[in-house]
Amino acid sequence: MRLPGRFEWKVLGSMLAVAALAVALSAYALYFMVQRFADFSLEHDAQMAGSSARAADVFRSYFADRKDEFRRRAHEIAAAAPAHMAELAPTEGLLRAQLLLGTEVVETWEAPAETLNRSREAPPILVALPAAQGEAPRALELVFGIPAQMYQDFLALRAAIEKEQQIDRVFGLLVPRFLRQYLILVLAILAVAPLGGWLVARRVTRRVARLHTAARAVGAGDLSVRVAPKGKDELDELGRAFDRMVAELAQARSRLEYLQKVSAWQEVARRLAHEIKNPLMPIQLAVQEIASKYPGDDPSYRRLLDTATEILREEITGLRRLVEDFSAFAKLPKVEPTPLDLVPLVEEIVRLQPEWQSFVKVETSGSVSAPCDKVLFRRVIANLVENALQAASRAGREPQVVIRVERRPDRERAAILVDDNGPGVPAADRQRVFDPYVTFRPGGTGLGLAIVRKIVIDHGGDVSVGDAPAPLAGARFVVELPC
């Protein structure tokens, strides 16, 4: 596994710093909130404790006063010695009264049900009644009541006090536990943050490292390297731009090497043309003189002499044609491009060649403009079409050639595609077919396609043999020019 580089460590450190800062800020915020809540809770508890204590004291004082009051009134009622319990009905707050003779209940009185429902019974009070000499002791059992709402308020207050005390106990237990759990969570986040940062950094820096490796390979001279990104973010766009740059650099180097090679071959062609052209005229004159100076009448020798003369004349004519080809290749004029619409230009080139009309078809999808030298470009189209017609004829087929002119907006280039129904070009020969003196046609010089590529390169473009199957099942030559 590749060790993290400096850039990865920087990204990892930045992510860890951001994570630590976020955790620290959140921990401080939590501490601040808990502290504020604790202060508020303590203040609230103090207030509630004081209020609850005062309220409880009020209720206790009230119940104590009522108990003393009930005892005092019970003694007053006993001192009055009522004859019947019903006489006690007007007594305020009395709910029930019983007259006891020893342990036996003699008489009972009870307040109406409505009064009983509105009151809460206090503990019964037993007071003795005055008795005559020899009578059995008598007593009154009196039950007073207090308002039911008052008692319910007391119960609610007591329940609230108990609940508050329970909450205080629970809060005191839960807050430390919560803080411990939060601390564990913070430590876990701090432990996971480097791993997450490392994974993210690896994903990002892996692509950067790929670009770095590819750039070093390009710097070392390998122009076949490609990054081939698959995403859509800025790094992937950078990778695609890098691939386009390297591809253009490879094409530029290929064109430069080709131009250097062609320049050397042009010098060779110039010298060969000069060396071959000089002796041609003396040879031709010598042959003519030999043929005309023979005075004899030997028919067989005359036939031999005529045959030799004809052969020499044909070879001299071939050598002259070869010299012309060498001279044309060695003296290619300088390109002087001007903006032209390629569609009417190609149509005009085809129209001015009557022998092509039955075999060549032009297709286009609209106007396509590009800087072009009209004279030299005619030669490019002528050489490609002648090459296509000869290839189909050698294969024993009726020639068919389709020329398509189109614009390639993705590459900002104009393209001219020349398809034929010949035997095609083998994959191994698709690059060297443009080299000078490389030919697969008997009697060919191998200069036609070399001249084509030289002219196209001088226009700032290039020509190639298509890799995809051609529509006519033959070869496809693609000429690209900058728009």
Number of C-alpha atoms within 10 A of each C-alpha: 3 6 7 15 13 10 15 23 16 13 19 23 16 13 19 21 15 13 18 17 12 12 17 13 12 13 16 12 12 14 13 12 12 15 12 12 12 15 12 12 16 13 12 12 16 12 12 16 15 12 12 18 13 12 15 16 12 13 17 13 12 12 16 12 12 16 16 11 12 22 18 11 16 21 17 12 17 18 13 10 15 14 9 13 17 14 10 18 16 9 11 10 17 25 24 21 23 20 24 19 16 11 10 10 14 13 14 15 18 17 16 11 10 8 15 18 11 13 20 18 18 17 12 16 16 19 18 17 19 13 12 7 6 6 9 9 15 18 20 26 18 24 20 25 21 19 15 15 12 15 15 12 12 17 12 12 16 15 12 14 17 12 12 16 14 12 12 15 11 11 14 12 11 12 13 11 12 11 15 12 12 14 13 12 13 17 14 11 16 16 12 14 19 18 14 15 20 21 14 16 21 22 12 15 22 16 16 18 15 16 21 14 14 22 19 12 15 17 10 9 11 14 20 12 15 20 20 12 17 10 11 10 10 9 16 18 14 16 23 19 13 18 21 14 13 21 16 13 14 17 15 16 13 13 19 13 12 19 17 12 13 21 15 13 18 21 15 14 23 19 15 16 21 14 12 15 17 10 10 15 13 11 14 15 11 12 17 14 11 11 15 9 8 12 8 8 8 9 9 9 12 15 11 11 16 13 12 14 17 13 12 16 16 12 12 17 14 13 16 17 12 19 20 14 18 23 18 17 23 22 13 13 11 11 17 13 16 11 12 16 15 23 20 12 15 21 14 12 15 21 13 10 11 8 10 17 11 11 14 21 16 15 15 14 10 11 13 20 18 20 18 23 19 19 12 21 21 15 16 20 19 18 18 21 24 13 16 27 22 15 23 21 15 14 13 11 14 13 20 21 26 20 23 18 21 20 22 13 9 6 11 12 18 21 23 23 21 25 27 28 24 26 17 21 19 12 10 8 12 16 12 12 20 23 19 21 16 17 17 13 12 7 8 12 15 18 20 24 21 21 23 23 23 22 23 22 21 17 22 15 21 22 21 16 21 18 13 8 11 17 12 15 13 19 27 28 22 18 25 25 22 18 19
